[in-house]
């Protein structure tokens, strides 16, 4: 996947997760995973 595709995929995942009211813990986990991914890929999270 190219960077743009990856961003779109993450956006879709976030939208899907945010539509589930009970998913607050899952949202936090996904956010942590995304931040870790950014740190390993780019050395920082924007």
N, C-alpha and C positions, 0 to 999 in steps of 0.2 A: 504493500500500500504506500502510495505517496503521502507526503505530509498533509496536503489538502484533504485527501480521502480520509486519513486518520482523524483529522479535526472534525470532519462531517460525521464520521462514525461515532466519535465521542459525544458530539452534540446530540445525535439521535439517542444514544444511550442515556445521556443526562435527562433528556426530555421524557423518555420512557420511564425512568426511575422517578422523576419528579411527579409523575402522574399517579404514583402509588403513595397514599398518605402515610402508610406505616414504614416507609422506606428510609426514614431519617438516618438510622445507623448505616444502612447500605450506602446512602449518599455520602456519608463521611468516609466510609471505606473507599469508595470510588475516587473521591477527592484526594485521599492519601495516595492511592495507586497512581493517579494522574500526576501528582506532584513528584512522586518518586521517579516516574517515567521521564518527566521533564528534566529532573536533576541528572539522571543517567544519560539522557540524550544531549542535553544542552548545557549542563553544568549549573543551571539555575531554573527557578520557576518564575515566570513573568508576573 
